[in-house]
């Protein structure tokens, strides 16, 4: 018996969404035949984890920290508004259900990625590459669509982050308006002017190209968020005994459900960071009951549920698009919150801008002469920041509506629809379990995603008019 050796070792990167891999050819193993019977051979199954080579692998705690950081952002401040739209009871169980759904779709995406990596003998794949490889290994009619699948996911990821950054700009302008309008009442209508004021600083700061140079800004952003979050919690839980449960809606009408669904998805989903974090682990501790994913999502869902429930319980129908809007403008602690939020979101913008910018630049740099790469990057970064600011300006002061729209369009598609569809393709040959239960389950998830996409978008656009 002779075995062909793998002449093409796989390589991968973990610092962006598109982990690259040189695919090994399917080795054809000659099987000896004796007395007309094919002899059984022991063939070790390819384990992607055993072929991952990296200088700084993520430990359990490191991966957990990255997931918590990606999921616990400014979106948590919008969750009380989601509860206002749905009611306390519906919001409580709805948030838990959406949290379970998001966790499950992440689980099936990672599991599908492991399967295609094992079949293709690839150490790791990013989100877009997983979609491409799933189509390549899937049914023959779908294989020509492999490149389209990768492009679709990559473009959707880029647009998700750019539109998410637009939400951040609106977040900053709303906080600055509330902060300055107390001392200078004329600035109450300066929402669009504040967007223009921060445009130049954003353009300059977004010229930073190395992720390691953003570490200080990340530290500042995290510190400011802790300050703002702590003071906000103080306001939420102070004098809560004076609030009566009878004054709050346990449920509302059906029209509030799409907005609730979109807001919670926007706040909770971190689908874009999942594969880079998982790919940075040398040991298979991401999935499982006590794995990184479940541990992180238990914390995330618990915090979101508590903040949403008690935030709406405290402020009722007066709950703003962001809970910081309900804080008293005349008190110093509340003013510190507005300032802290503005600084934190400003620096978070830089970090979030890095990811889609890297994807965009990677796709176009080969078409530009190398001696013009520097000036091209400067111009591209400037244009893209202006583009994102333009989206924010078009959104006006409709922070809640913009959150609903981004959640409905992008996170319904990337966070729910795409992982479910990938699992259907990956399990095509081996089957979907007894009574085809995985197929039924995935189709149901895809219908939920379409419902969120259509209804959430409709009500968000209608609210803007």
N, C-alpha and C positions, 0 to 999 in steps of 0.2 A: 504494500500500500504506500502511496506517495501523497504528500500533502503540500499544497501550494502555500507558500509563506506570504503573509500580508506585506506587500511592498509599499503600501500607502498609509502610514500611520496617521490617525485622525488628530486634528488639532482643533482647539476651540478657545474662545474668549468669553469672559464673564462680565465685562464691564459695559456691555450694551446689550440690546435686545437680540441682536442677530449673531448668535454663536455660529461660527463657521466650522464646517467639517468636511474633510475629504473622504468621500464614501468608499469603503472597500468593496471590491467586486465580490459577488457571491461565490465563495469557493466551491468548486465541484470536487467532491471527495470520491475517489474510486472505491467501490465497495466490492470486496472479494465474494465470489459465488462458489459455494461448495455443495455438490450433490443437488444442484438446481435450487438451492435455498439461499436467500440473501442473509448473510450473517449480520447480526446486530452489533453495532459499534458504540462505544462510549464516546460521546462528543460533548465537551463542556460547553454549556450555554454562555454566551457572551454576557459579561456583566459590565455595564457602562462605568460603574463606580471604580472598578479596578483599572480602568484605562484613563482616568482623569489625572492629569499632571498640572499642578498649579503651585505657585510660590506661597500664596496665603489662602489656604482653604478656610472656609467658614466653619466654626464649631456650632454646636446646637444653640448656645446662647447668642453667638454672633448672628446666625440666621434668624433667630427669634427677634432680635433687636431690629434687624433690617425690615422684617415684615411688619412689626408694630409701628415703626417709623413711617412706612409707606401707607399704612391704613389709618393711622391716627393723625389726621391733618386738620385743616381748617373746616373740613366738611362736618366735623362733629358739632360745630357751633350752629349748623343749619338743621340738625335733627329735631330740635323742639318744634320748629315750623312744620316738619313732616307730621309730627304727632298732632299738631293743631289741625292739619288737613284731614287726618284720619280719625282722630279721637283717641282717648287714652287706651281703651281696651284693644281696639283694632291696631293702634300703633305698637302696643306692647307685643302682641302675638305676631303682628306683621313684621316687626324688626327681627324677632327671633327666627321667623320663617325665612326671611330674605338672607339673614346671616347664615342659616343652614344651607340655603340654596347656593350662595356665593362660595361657601366652603366646599360644597360638593362639586361644583363645576371646576374649581381650582384642583381638587383631588383628581378628577377624571382627566384634566389636561396634563397634569404631571404624570399620571399613570400611562396615558397614551404616549407621551413623549418617551417614557422608559421603554415601552413596547417597540416603537419604531427605531429607537436607538439600539435595542437588542437585536432586532432583525437586520438592521443595516450596519451593525458593528461600528457604532458612532458613540464616542464618549458622552456627548451632551448636545442638546439643541435648544435654541431659543424658541419663543412663541411662534414667530413667523416661519422659522425653519421646520418646526414640528408640523405645522400645517402643510408645508410643501412636501415633506417626507411622507406624511400620512397619505396624501394624494398619490405620490409616486408608488407607494406600496399597496395602494387600495385597488378597487375594481378597475379593470382596463378602461372603461369609458371615462373614468375620472382622471386618469393619469396625465392626459394632455393639459389638464387644468391646474397642475401642480404649481407652476410658476405664478399663475393668476392668484392662487390661494395665498402664496407667500406675499405677493405684492399687496393683496387686499388687507391682510393682517398688518403689514408694516405701515401702509398708508393710514389705516384706521388708528393704529397706535400713535402715529405722528399727529394726526388731527386731534386725537383725544387729549394729548398733552398740550398742544397749542390752544385748544379751546378751554382746557382746564386752566391754563395760564391767563386766558382772558377773564375767567371767573375771578382769579386772584387779583387782577387789576381792578375789577369792579369792587371786590372786597376791600382793597386799600382805599379807593376813592370814597366808599360809603363810610369807612371808619374815620378818615380824615375830615369828611364833611361834618360828621357828628362831633368830632373833637373841636374843630375850629369854629363851628357855628355858635357855640355857647359864648365864646369871647368876641367873635365877630359875626353878628347875625347875617350880614350881607353874604357871607360865604355859604349859606344854606343852599344856594342854587349853583354852587361852583363844582358840581360833580364832574362835569366834562373837563373843566379847567384843571382839576386835580389830576386827572388822567394824563393831560398834556404835561403837567409839571413833573411827573415821575417818568415821563417817556425818555428824556435825555439821560438821567441817572441809570435807567434800566438798560439803555443801549450801551452805555459805557461798561457797566458791570457784567453784562452778558458777553463781552469780548473775552472774558476769561475762558481759556480753552482746556485747562487741565483740571481734572476733578479734585486732585489733591490740594490745589490752591483754593478750593471752595470750602475746605474743612472749617476754617475760622467763621465763615459766614453761616455755615450749617450750625455751628455751636451757638452763634448769636440768635439765629432763628429759633432753635430749640429752647434756649433760655427764655426768650421773649414769650414763646407759646406757653411755657410752664407758668410764667408770671400771669399772663392774661387768663389762662385756664383756671388757675387757683383763685384769683379774685372773682371771676365769673361764678365759680362754684359757691363762693361765700355769699354772693348776692342771691343765687338760686335758693339756697337752703336757709337764709335768714328770714325770720318771721313767717315761715311756711305754715305754722300752726293756725294762722288767721285765715288761710284759704280753705274753702269747703269743697269737698268732692262733688257735691251736687251742682256746683257752679261750672263744672267742666264737662265737656261732651265725652261720653264713652265711645261713641261712634258717630260718624257724619254720613253724608250721602256718597253715592258712588263716584261723584265727580272729584272727590278729594283723593281717591285711591291712586290714580295715575301719578299725581304730583308727589304723593307719599312714596310710592314705589321708586320713582326717578331720583328723588332726593336721597333716600337711603342707599340706593345703588351708587350714586355719585360719591357719597361720603365714605362708604364701606369698601368699595371695590379697589383692589390694587393689583389687578390681573397683569399689568405690564411689568411689574417687578418680580413676579413669582418665579419665572424660569431662570433669570440671572441669579437669584438667591439660591435656588435649588441646584443649579449647575455649579455653584461655588462650594458645594459640600462633597467631602470625600467619603462620608459614611451615609448609608441609606436611613437617615433619621428624620427625613422631611415629612413623610406620610406615617400612618399608624395612629393608634389611639392616643399615645403619648408623644406623638411627633411634633415637629416645629409648627406645621400648619394648624393642627387642632389647638395647640397651646396658644398660639397667637390669636386665632379667631375667637376662642373663648373669652379672652381679655377684651378684644375689640367689640364683639357683640354685646358683652356685659356692660361696657362703658357707654356704648351708643344707646343702649336701651335705657340705662339709668338717666343719662343726660337728657334724652328725649322726653322721657316720662316726667321727670321732675321739673324740667325746663318749662314744658307746657302746663304742668300742674300749677306752677308758680305764677306764670304770666297770662295763662288762658288765651282768649281770643286776641289779645294784644301782642302775642308773640311775633317778633319780627323775623325777617328772612334769615338773619343771624342773631343769635340770642344776645350778643353784645349790644345790639340796637335797643334792647330793653333796659339797659343800665342807665341810671340817672346821670345826665350830662353835667350837673352842677357839683358832683362829688369827685374829689381828687382820685380815689381808687378806680372809679369808673373811667376817668380820663386816662389814667395809666393803662387801662385795658385797651382803649382805642389806640393809643400810641404804640403799645407793645404789639398789638395785632398788625398794625401798619408795617412796622419794622420786620416782624417775623414773616409776614406774607411776601414782603419785598424780596427778602433774601431767599425765601422758598421758591419764588419765581425763578431766580437764577439757577437753582438746583434742578427744578423741573424742566427748565428750558434746555439744559445740557443734553438730556436724552433724545428728544426729537431732533435737535440740531445735529447730533452725531449721526443719526440715521440719515437725515437729509444730506449732510455733507458726504457721507460714505457713498451715496448713490450717484453723486454728480462730480466728485473730485477727479475721477479718471478722464473726464471730458474737458478738463481745464489744464492748460500747460502748468507744469510744476512751479515755474518761476512766478506764476500769478496766483498761487494758492493763498498766500497771505492776504493780499488785497481782496481776493474773492471771498475769503472767509469773513473779513471785516464787513464787506458790503452785504453778504448774505445774512449775517447776524443782525445787522442794522435793519434790513428790509423785513426780516421775520418778526423782530420786536415791534416794528411799526404795524405790520399786518395783525399781530395779536392785539395790539392796542386798538386798532381799528375795529376788531370784533367786539372788544370791551365797550368802545364808544357807541357802537350800534346797539349794544344791550342796554345802554343808558344806566338808569338806577335799578333796573329789574334784576337784582342779584338772585332772588329766589327763582325767577323764571329762567334765567340763564343756567342755573344749576339743574333745574328740571330738564331743560333741553339737552344739555351735555349728558346727563345721566340716562335720559331716554334713548338718545341716538347712539351714543358710543359705548356706554357701559352695558346696555342691554345686548348690543351686538357682540362686543368682545368678551364680556364677562359671562354671558349665558349662552347665546346662540352658537358661537364658534366652537367652544369646548365640547358642547353636546354633539355638534355635527362631526367634529373630529373623532369622537369616541365611536360614533356609528360607523365611520369609514374604517377605523383601525380594527374594530371587532367584526368586520364584514365576513371574513373567511372563517374565523373560529366560532362565530355565533354570538348571540346576545343573551344567552342564559335561558333558563327554563321559561317557557311561554313567551320568549322574546322580551322579557321584562325590561332589559336595558334599552332596547329599541323603543319600547313604549315610553319609558321614563325620559329618554333623550328627546323624543318628539314632543312630549309634554313641556319640557324645559324650553324647547325652541318656540313653542306656542306662547309661553309666558313671556319670552323675550320679544316676540313680535307684538304681543299685547302692550308691553311696556314701551316699545318703540313707537307704535302708532298712536296709542292713547296719550302717552306722555308728551309726545311732540305736538299733538293736536291742541291739548289744553295749554301747553307752554306758549305756543304761537298765539292762540286765542287770547291769552292773558296779556301778551305784549301789545295787542291792538287797542 
